[in-house]
Amino acid sequence: MSEEIISKLPQGSTPKNESGEPIERRAFLKIAASAVGACYAAAIGYPVYRYLASPVETASLAAAVNEVTLPDAIKLPLNAAMIFKFGVKPAILIHHPDNSWTALTAVCTHLGCTVGYEPSRQVIYCPCHGGTYNATTGANISGPPPKPLTEFKVAITNGQIVVSRT
């Protein structure tokens, strides 16, 4: 309470709340410290929970998706690519200059960065550490990636691109 209010109180009395009971400073500080502690525990606990729970969620969601239909992908020009979601992870669809199609995971096998397509060199490039992949097969060409990208099956059905697990 401010000093003005306390100075207006009769001598020897304590401040009171709306119900007329005296407010004890120690009780207020205990409640405030408990609330701050609970917020702090939640701020630390939630990221730990998400870290531990996400592999289970990711695995169940990724296993649930076996096929993705991309209706507007058929309009993709030659020697161009687009990123799309295959389940919970990004994937890349490439329309090659020879009019063939390739779909691969868009997650670098080195540190998990999202890769992109370089049309001038016709390679998949990871901007994090400079790794390159073959745009047709997903094989790692150079840089730190230890494994190739996972390839998906691409089919054209009723004027739509359908990407599925191989």
Backbone as ProteinMPNN parsed JSONL, in Angstrom:
{"seq_chain_A": "MSEEIISKLPQGSTPKNESGEPIERRAFLKIAASAVGACYAAAIGYPVYRYLASPVETASLAAAVNEVTLPDAIKLPLNAAMIFKFGVKPAILIHHPDNSWTALTAVCTHLGCTVGYEPSRQVIYCPCHGGTYNATTGANISGPPPKPLTEFKVAITNGQIVVSRT", "coords_chain_A": {"N_chain_A": [[0.853, -1.182, 0.0], [0.341, 2.297, -0.512], [2.188, 5.02, 1.017], [0.584, 7.179, 1.701], [-2.006, 6.137, 2.182], [-1.494, 4.408, 4.291], [-0.637, 6.276, 6.202], [-3.033, 7.52, 6.791], [-4.422, 5.707, 8.239], [-5.723, 4.728, 11.445], [-3.672, 4.928, 14.362], [-1.777, 2.051, 15.181], [-3.373, 0.242, 13.818], [-3.913, -2.233, 11.191], [-3.644, -2.597, 7.599], [-6.596, -3.519, 5.733], [-8.406, -5.966, 3.771], [-11.08, -6.232, 1.244], [-13.031, -7.756, 2.573], [-12.684, -7.096, 5.159], [-10.706, -8.363, 6.596], [-7.414, -8.479, 7.993], [-4.529, -7.791, 5.967], [-1.736, -9.658, 5.584], [1.634, -9.117, 5.147], [3.576, -11.096, 4.854], [2.088, -13.366, 4.081], [1.07, -12.516, 1.637], [3.474, -12.233, 0.176], [4.297, -14.92, 0.122], [2.31, -16.086, -1.483], [2.69, -14.632, -3.864], [5.352, -15.365, -4.49], [4.989, -18.1, -4.866], [3.334, -18.106, -7.124], [5.039, -16.935, -9.048], [7.051, -18.884, -9.063], [5.594, -21.102, -10.046], [5.0, -20.213, -12.644], [7.602, -20.03, -13.653], [8.41, -22.72, -13.525], [6.616, -23.826, -15.36], [7.466, -22.499, -17.669], [9.94, -23.653, -18.074], [9.349, -26.37, -18.082], [7.512, -26.87, -20.217], [8.894, -26.643, -22.827], [10.647, -28.832, -22.478], [8.838, -30.955, -22.272], [7.67, -30.795, -24.879], [9.905, -31.413, -26.41], [10.436, -34.051, -25.633], [8.014, -35.315, -26.255], [7.57, -34.855, -28.965], [8.931, -36.662, -30.856], [7.322, -38.976, -30.74], [4.79, -38.009, -31.513], [5.462, -37.023, -34.077], [6.286, -39.355, -35.378], [3.899, -40.838, -35.393], [2.199, -39.151, -36.866], [3.629, -38.915, -39.272], [3.649, -41.545, -40.157], [0.995, -41.882, -40.712], [0.468, -40.539, -43.085], [0.533, -41.424, -46.371], [0.298, -40.612, -48.915], [0.169, -37.73, -50.997], [-1.729, -35.315, -52.648], [-1.183, -32.981, -55.156], [-2.743, -30.572, -56.591], [-2.265, -28.161, -58.114], [0.336, -28.39, -58.896], [0.929, -29.39, -61.369], [1.117, -27.26, -63.053], [3.63, -26.289, -62.719], [6.541, -24.82, -64.011], [9.026, -25.985, -66.43], [12.21, -27.103, -65.217], [11.938, -26.194, -62.57], [11.002, -25.967, -59.095], [9.056, -26.929, -56.208], [8.226, -26.544, -52.781], [6.552, -28.643, -50.517], [4.306, -29.997, -48.025], [4.784, -33.168, -46.728], [3.145, -35.097, -44.848], [4.32, -34.275, -41.748], [6.69, -33.19, -42.435], [8.803, -31.207, -44.616], [8.843, -31.522, -48.191], [10.204, -31.779, -51.517], [9.27, -31.052, -54.818], [10.294, -31.577, -58.048], [10.326, -30.374, -61.331], [11.813, -31.47, -64.005], [14.039, -30.398, -66.736], [13.712, -32.215, -68.855], [11.073, -32.888, -68.773], [10.443, -34.742, -66.826], [9.546, -35.861, -63.484], [10.431, -35.462, -60.041], [10.267, -36.301, -56.63], [11.36, -35.587, -53.41], [12.495, -35.882, -49.981], [12.783, -32.799, -48.224], [14.596, -32.253, -46.285], [17.726, -31.814, -45.067], [20.172, -34.325, -44.66], [22.26, -33.917, -42.989], [22.151, -31.821, -40.851], [19.46, -31.311, -40.69], [18.413, -29.049, -42.004], [16.286, -27.15, -44.239], [16.278, -27.902, -47.609], [16.907, -26.589, -50.948], [16.155, -26.066, -54.47], [18.46, -25.579, -57.083], [18.15, -24.177, -60.044], [19.975, -23.377, -62.049], [22.276, -24.977, -61.792], [21.095, -27.389, -61.604], [20.814, -28.931, -59.219], [20.184, -30.031, -55.863], [20.436, -28.02, -53.077], [21.87, -27.414, -49.902], [21.561, -24.754, -47.781], [22.727, -24.399, -45.272], [25.265, -25.712, -44.73], [26.396, -26.061, -47.202], [25.999, -28.47, -48.587], [25.362, -30.658, -51.371], [22.981, -32.305, -53.467], [21.993, -34.848, -55.8], [19.586, -33.947, -58.128], [17.822, -35.663, -59.319], [17.998, -38.259, -58.219], [18.463, -37.891, -55.507], [20.816, -38.509, -54.314], [23.693, -37.875, -52.298], [26.055, -35.484, -53.275], [28.187, -33.705, -52.688], [29.851, -32.135, -49.859], [28.87, -32.028, -46.343], [26.583, -33.816, -45.957], [25.612, -37.028, -44.811], [23.96, -39.048, -45.847], [21.752, -39.973, -48.594], [18.865, -38.123, -49.832], [15.479, -39.049, -49.114], [13.545, -40.677, -51.53], [10.437, -40.153, -53.196], [7.545, -41.606, -54.788], [6.252, -40.443, -57.851], [3.311, -39.654, -59.528], [1.123, -38.903, -62.246], [-2.151, -38.202, -62.154], [-5.316, -37.824, -63.382], [-4.756, -35.171, -64.214], [-3.434, -34.175, -62.013], [-0.715, -34.011, -59.696], [0.436, -36.731, -57.883], [1.995, -37.661, -55.018], [3.65, -40.247, -53.434], [4.665, -42.666, -50.924], [7.43, -44.8, -51.639]], "CA_chain_A": [[0.0, 0.0, 0.0], [1.148, 3.517, -0.555], [2.397, 5.649, 2.325], [-0.543, 8.078, 1.999], [-3.102, 5.367, 2.767], [-1.047, 3.93, 5.603], [-0.593, 7.396, 7.149], [-4.407, 7.888, 7.145], [-4.981, 4.689, 9.125], [-5.544, 5.031, 12.862], [-2.433, 4.379, 14.919], [-1.872, 0.698, 15.716], [-4.214, -0.646, 13.01], [-3.268, -2.794, 10.003], [-4.509, -2.5, 6.405], [-7.576, -4.59, 5.627], [-8.917, -6.193, 2.42], [-12.502, -5.883, 1.09], [-13.872, -8.461, 3.537], [-12.404, -6.583, 6.487], [-9.647, -9.12, 7.261], [-6.119, -7.827, 7.814], [-3.631, -8.349, 4.96], [-0.409, -9.853, 6.132], [2.65, -8.991, 4.112], [4.236, -12.384, 4.672], [1.181, -14.241, 3.327], [1.051, -12.008, 0.26], [4.747, -12.575, -0.454], [4.297, -16.355, -0.134], [1.441, -16.332, -2.634], [3.351, -14.07, -5.039], [6.518, -16.203, -4.805], [4.471, -19.364, -5.398], [2.854, -17.856, -8.486], [6.22, -16.749, -9.894], [7.686, -20.202, -9.176], [4.784, -21.934, -10.93], [5.226, -19.718, -14.01], [8.965, -20.404, -14.019], [8.414, -24.169, -13.765], [5.907, -24.056, -16.622], [8.303, -22.002, -18.764], [11.012, -24.635, -18.292], [8.781, -27.69, -18.305], [6.825, -27.031, -21.5], [9.816, -27.035, -23.907], [11.147, -30.185, -22.216], [7.743, -31.841, -22.658], [7.556, -30.806, -26.342], [11.073, -32.122, -26.946], [10.289, -35.481, -25.379], [6.79, -35.832, -26.854], [7.491, -34.657, -30.402], [9.232, -37.826, -31.698], [6.176, -39.875, -30.777], [3.785, -37.373, -32.349], [5.96, -36.96, -35.437], [6.262, -40.7, -35.943], [2.515, -41.248, -35.651], [1.667, -38.347, -37.963], [4.343, -39.244, -40.505], [3.212, -42.869, -40.592], [-0.386, -41.799, -41.148], [0.41, -39.996, -44.436], [1.193, -42.257, -47.37], [0.11, -40.032, -50.239], [-0.229, -36.324, -51.024], [-2.143, -34.863, -53.969], [-0.837, -31.577, -55.392], [-3.513, -30.253, -57.798], [-1.707, -27.071, -58.921], [1.743, -28.658, -59.205], [1.053, -29.693, -62.793], [1.427, -25.987, -63.713], [5.016, -25.938, -62.419], [7.305, -24.765, -65.266], [10.202, -26.845, -66.545], [13.39, -26.716, -64.439], [11.486, -25.459, -61.386], [10.683, -26.837, -57.957], [8.176, -26.382, -55.174], [8.257, -27.21, -51.474], [5.219, -28.977, -50.007], [4.329, -30.794, -46.795], [4.452, -34.584, -46.798], [2.937, -35.365, -43.422], [4.76, -33.142, -40.937], [7.995, -32.736, -42.909], [8.789, -30.641, -45.968], [9.343, -32.302, -49.321], [10.418, -30.936, -52.69], [8.86, -31.616, -56.098], [11.098, -30.947, -59.1], [9.938, -30.616, -62.729], [13.095, -31.414, -64.699], [13.983, -29.885, -68.118], [13.276, -33.26, -69.795], [9.654, -33.079, -68.453], [10.254, -35.778, -65.8], [9.241, -35.337, -62.155], [11.067, -36.115, -58.898], [9.878, -35.804, -55.306], [12.311, -36.018, -52.386], [12.389, -35.142, -48.724], [13.493, -31.521, -48.311], [15.321, -32.098, -45.027], [19.118, -32.231, -45.227], [20.522, -35.439, -43.776], [23.368, -33.513, -42.122], [21.646, -31.203, -39.62], [18.014, -31.11, -40.741], [17.997, -27.791, -42.635], [15.454, -27.327, -45.42], [17.061, -27.732, -48.83], [16.242, -25.931, -52.065], [16.598, -26.473, -55.802], [19.183, -24.573, -57.859], [17.89, -24.516, -61.445], [21.127, -23.136, -62.927], [23.169, -26.136, -61.708], [20.207, -28.553, -61.528], [21.141, -29.699, -58.021], [19.527, -29.636, -54.612], [21.49, -27.378, -52.295], [21.57, -27.099, -48.502], [22.194, -23.468, -47.484], [23.377, -24.368, -43.96], [26.678, -26.077, -44.78], [26.843, -26.197, -48.579], [25.858, -29.812, -49.141], [24.586, -30.753, -52.608], [22.375, -33.602, -53.771], [21.541, -35.057, -57.162], [18.179, -33.539, -58.173], [17.004, -36.749, -59.855], [17.997, -39.436, -57.338], [18.603, -37.497, -54.11], [22.12, -38.95, -53.809], [24.543, -36.772, -51.873], [27.155, -35.28, -54.21], [29.328, -33.11, -51.984], [29.552, -31.485, -48.589], [28.782, -32.895, -45.163], [25.479, -34.766, -45.77], [26.078, -38.414, -44.774], [23.059, -39.976, -46.532], [20.932, -39.344, -49.633], [17.491, -37.75, -49.495], [14.508, -40.103, -49.384], [12.8, -40.429, -52.765], [9.024, -40.529, -53.23], [7.005, -41.968, -56.099], [5.451, -39.364, -58.438], [2.399, -40.1, -60.581], [0.173, -37.892, -62.731], [-3.463, -38.817, -62.193], [-6.402, -36.86, -63.64], [-4.21, -33.809, -64.289], [-2.889, -33.783, -60.716], [0.476, -34.732, -59.258], [0.223, -37.516, -56.674], [3.273, -38.089, -54.454], [3.406, -41.297, -52.444], [5.85, -43.4, -50.466], [7.819, -45.851, -52.587]], "C_chain_A": [[0.889, 1.232, 0.0], [1.213, 4.148, 0.83], [1.247, 6.571, 2.7], [-1.666, 7.323, 2.701], [-2.716, 4.886, 4.158], [-1.035, 5.065, 6.612], [-1.996, 7.812, 7.586], [-5.052, 6.856, 8.063], [-4.795, 5.112, 10.58], [-4.305, 4.311, 13.39], [-2.69, 3.005, 15.527], [-2.748, -0.225, 14.897], [-3.433, -1.133, 11.787], [-4.205, -2.636, 8.811], [-5.416, -3.714, 6.309], [-8.0, -4.743, 4.168], [-10.403, -5.898, 2.378], [-13.395, -6.559, 2.117], [-13.594, -8.037, 4.97], [-11.316, -7.329, 7.227], [-8.309, -8.416, 7.025], [-5.271, -8.558, 6.768], [-2.259, -8.464, 5.592], [0.59, -9.875, 4.994], [3.311, -10.335, 3.816], [3.374, -13.338, 3.852], [1.123, -13.811, 1.858], [2.334, -12.395, -0.475], [4.845, -14.072, -0.756], [3.469, -16.689, -1.372], [2.113, -15.826, -3.913], [4.544, -14.921, -5.45], [6.074, -17.544, -5.373], [4.003, -19.2, -6.836], [4.026, -17.686, -9.45], [6.929, -18.086, -10.105], [6.926, -21.13, -10.11], [4.964, -21.515, -12.389], [6.613, -20.121, -14.506], [9.043, -21.894, -14.348], [7.709, -24.499, -15.077], [6.75, -23.623, -17.812], [9.444, -22.963, -19.072], [10.424, -25.991, -18.687], [8.153, -27.89, -19.669], [7.784, -27.367, -22.641], [10.393, -28.441, -23.72], [10.086, -31.205, -22.623], [7.631, -31.941, -24.174], [8.715, -31.562, -26.975], [10.903, -33.631, -26.786], [9.079, -36.081, -26.087], [6.801, -35.76, -28.374], [7.911, -35.859, -31.232], [8.064, -38.798, -31.81], [5.1, -39.301, -31.683], [4.201, -37.365, -33.804], [5.889, -38.323, -36.1], [4.834, -41.126, -36.271], [1.904, -40.455, -36.788], [2.332, -38.686, -39.289], [3.895, -40.597, -41.045], [1.8, -42.829, -41.143], [-0.502, -41.319, -42.593], [1.21, -40.888, -45.376], [1.146, -41.643, -48.755], [-0.351, -38.579, -50.104], [-0.586, -35.978, -52.462], [-1.871, -33.372, -54.073], [-1.523, -31.121, -56.683], [-2.891, -29.174, -58.679], [-0.261, -27.316, -59.332], [1.953, -28.949, -60.688], [1.414, -28.447, -63.601], [2.867, -25.535, -63.487], [5.833, -25.936, -63.716], [8.492, -25.734, -65.251], [11.366, -26.237, -65.78], [13.023, -25.826, -63.239], [11.123, -26.473, -60.3], [9.723, -26.13, -57.019], [8.319, -27.223, -53.909], [6.809, -27.465, -51.055], [5.384, -29.827, -48.75], [3.941, -32.232, -47.115], [4.348, -35.051, -45.353], [3.339, -34.129, -42.634], [6.085, -32.569, -41.418], [7.898, -32.137, -44.311], [9.367, -31.62, -46.995], [9.464, -31.361, -50.503], [10.017, -31.712, -53.941], [9.607, -30.855, -57.175], [10.555, -31.371, -60.466], [11.194, -30.388, -63.565], [12.939, -30.888, -66.132], [13.523, -30.926, -69.142], [11.823, -33.685, -69.552], [9.409, -34.268, -67.507], [10.051, -35.101, -64.441], [9.98, -36.152, -61.103], [10.536, -35.475, -57.624], [10.811, -36.437, -54.275], [11.997, -35.319, -51.076], [13.216, -33.87, -48.861], [14.246, -31.216, -47.027], [16.722, -32.668, -45.219], [19.45, -33.321, -44.206], [21.687, -35.109, -42.85], [22.843, -32.958, -40.801], [20.162, -30.857, -39.67], [17.558, -29.781, -41.304], [17.117, -28.104, -43.841], [16.276, -26.993, -46.655], [16.239, -27.025, -49.898], [16.837, -26.397, -53.384], [17.298, -25.309, -56.474], [19.026, -24.908, -59.338], [19.105, -24.335, -62.359], [22.088, -24.326, -62.934], [22.403, -27.457, -61.709], [20.632, -29.507, -60.412], [20.269, -29.212, -56.869], [20.64, -29.181, -53.684], [21.007, -27.116, -50.879], [22.292, -25.804, -48.146], [22.95, -23.437, -46.154], [24.875, -24.647, -44.037], [27.162, -26.408, -46.185], [26.769, -27.591, -49.16], [25.028, -29.782, -50.41], [24.129, -32.187, -52.819], [22.019, -33.647, -55.244], [20.039, -34.784, -57.19], [17.265, -34.641, -58.688], [16.886, -37.908, -58.873], [18.031, -39.093, -55.853], [19.928, -37.922, -53.506], [22.958, -37.751, -53.402], [25.765, -36.706, -52.788], [28.377, -34.751, -53.481], [28.862, -32.479, -50.68], [29.377, -32.494, -47.472], [27.611, -33.874, -45.092], [25.942, -36.215, -45.833], [25.235, -39.391, -45.589], [22.306, -39.242, -47.633], [19.557, -38.951, -49.081], [16.564, -38.909, -49.851], [13.681, -39.727, -50.605], [11.362, -40.916, -52.613], [8.627, -40.887, -54.656], [6.109, -40.821, -56.581], [4.602, -39.949, -59.562], [1.5, -38.94, -60.975], [-1.155, -38.603, -62.946], [-4.519, -37.735, -62.343], [-5.906, -35.428, -63.632], [-3.667, -33.287, -62.965], [-1.644, -34.621, -60.42], [0.153, -35.436, -57.949], [1.588, -38.045, -56.233], [2.968, -39.095, -53.358], [4.723, -41.937, -52.019], [6.154, -44.513, -51.452], [7.742, -47.221, -51.963]], "O_chain_A": [[2.032, 1.2, 0.454], [0.399, 3.847, 1.703], [0.953, 6.738, 3.884], [-2.216, 7.802, 3.693], [-3.517, 4.95, 5.09], [-1.388, 4.851, 7.772], [-2.145, 8.405, 8.655], [-6.126, 7.108, 8.611], [-3.816, 5.781, 10.91], [-3.946, 3.231, 12.923], [-3.65, 2.797, 16.269], [-2.866, -1.398, 15.249], [-2.43, -0.536, 11.396], [-5.421, -2.551, 8.984], [-5.055, -4.806, 6.749], [-7.965, -3.776, 3.407], [-10.956, -5.375, 3.346], [-14.421, -5.997, 2.499], [-14.204, -8.564, 5.9], [-11.012, -6.988, 8.37], [-8.1, -7.822, 5.967], [-5.289, -9.786, 6.691], [-1.696, -7.481, 6.074], [0.401, -10.573, 3.997], [3.571, -10.665, 2.659], [3.902, -14.054, 3.002], [1.129, -14.648, 0.955], [2.281, -12.836, -1.623], [5.412, -14.457, -1.778], [3.89, -17.488, -2.209], [2.104, -16.516, -4.933], [4.734, -15.176, -6.639], [6.723, -18.072, -6.276], [4.252, -20.068, -7.673], [4.005, -18.236, -10.552], [7.362, -18.383, -11.218], [7.538, -21.868, -10.883], [5.069, -22.367, -13.271], [6.768, -20.512, -15.663], [9.669, -22.284, -15.333], [8.165, -25.366, -15.823], [6.758, -24.29, -18.846], [9.866, -23.07, -20.224], [10.974, -26.676, -19.55], [8.25, -28.98, -20.231], [7.51, -28.313, -23.38], [10.603, -29.159, -24.698], [10.407, -32.213, -23.253], [7.51, -33.042, -24.711], [8.531, -32.271, -27.964], [11.196, -34.394, -27.706], [9.117, -37.246, -26.481], [6.101, -36.539, -29.021], [7.29, -36.086, -32.271], [7.845, -39.382, -32.871], [4.553, -40.011, -32.527], [3.391, -37.665, -34.681], [5.477, -38.434, -37.255], [4.593, -41.716, -37.324], [1.166, -41.014, -37.6], [1.664, -38.739, -40.321], [3.776, -40.773, -42.258], [1.442, -43.67, -41.967], [-1.474, -41.655, -43.269], [2.413, -41.08, -45.197], [1.852, -42.081, -49.663], [-1.144, -38.24, -49.226], [0.158, -36.302, -53.388], [-2.268, -32.592, -53.206], [-0.949, -31.265, -57.763], [-2.986, -29.271, -59.902], [0.309, -26.504, -60.061], [3.057, -28.767, -61.201], [1.953, -28.555, -64.702], [3.277, -24.501, -64.013], [5.828, -26.926, -64.447], [8.899, -26.23, -64.201], [11.5, -25.016, -65.699], [13.706, -24.847, -62.94], [10.962, -27.665, -60.561], [9.595, -24.906, -57.033], [8.506, -28.438, -53.963], [5.947, -26.603, -51.221], [6.476, -30.313, -48.456], [2.89, -32.481, -47.705], [5.356, -35.362, -44.718], [2.768, -33.056, -42.825], [6.561, -31.573, -40.874], [7.025, -32.509, -45.095], [10.25, -32.423, -46.695], [8.893, -30.271, -50.495], [10.377, -32.878, -54.104], [9.562, -29.625, -57.215], [10.351, -32.556, -60.729], [11.589, -29.247, -63.803], [11.841, -30.922, -66.686], [12.997, -30.559, -70.192], [11.386, -34.718, -70.06], [8.279, -34.746, -67.404], [10.348, -33.918, -64.275], [10.142, -37.364, -61.239], [10.375, -34.256, -57.549], [11.024, -37.649, -54.265], [11.318, -34.292, -51.055], [14.242, -33.866, -49.543], [14.506, -30.054, -46.716], [16.886, -33.856, -45.498], [19.055, -33.243, -43.042], [22.064, -35.931, -42.015], [23.063, -33.555, -39.747], [19.66, -30.175, -38.777], [16.403, -29.407, -41.1], [17.193, -29.197, -44.402], [16.893, -25.931, -46.734], [15.023, -26.882, -49.766], [17.886, -27.041, -53.414], [16.803, -24.183, -56.448], [19.687, -25.816, -59.841], [19.249, -25.063, -63.341], [22.657, -24.649, -63.977], [23.008, -28.525, -61.804], [20.789, -30.71, -60.621], [19.698, -28.122, -56.912], [21.654, -29.862, -53.524], [19.884, -26.657, -50.669], [23.521, -25.756, -48.202], [23.745, -22.524, -45.932], [25.672, -23.9, -43.469], [28.24, -26.983, -46.341], [27.435, -27.865, -50.159], [24.098, -28.985, -50.528], [24.79, -33.142, -52.412], [21.773, -32.612, -55.865], [19.296, -35.326, -56.371], [16.049, -34.561, -58.512], [15.807, -38.477, -58.707], [17.664, -39.925, -55.023], [20.153, -37.722, -52.312], [22.943, -36.723, -54.079], [26.423, -37.713, -53.047], [29.477, -35.282, -53.636], [27.669, -32.311, -50.43], [29.695, -33.673, -47.632], [27.633, -34.731, -44.208], [26.597, -36.606, -46.799], [25.727, -40.447, -45.985], [22.227, -38.014, -47.611], [19.151, -39.394, -48.007], [16.837, -39.663, -50.785], [13.179, -38.607, -50.709], [11.1, -41.945, -51.99], [9.303, -40.508, -55.612], [5.305, -40.292, -55.814], [5.11, -40.651, -60.436], [1.157, -38.097, -60.146], [-1.276, -39.483, -63.798], [-4.604, -36.828, -61.515], [-6.578, -34.55, -63.091], [-3.463, -32.083, -62.812], [-1.535, -35.775, -60.835], [-0.348, -34.814, -57.012], [2.251, -38.776, -56.968], [2.148, -38.848, -52.473], [5.754, -41.769, -52.67], [5.243, -45.102, -52.034], [8.036, -48.217, -52.624]]}, "name": "protein", "num_of_chains": 1, "seq": "MSEEIISKLPQGSTPKNESGEPIERRAFLKIAASAVGACYAAAIGYPVYRYLASPVETASLAAAVNEVTLPDAIKLPLNAAMIFKFGVKPAILIHHPDNSWTALTAVCTHLGCTVGYEPSRQVIYCPCHGGTYNATTGANISGPPPKPLTEFKVAITNGQIVVSRT"}
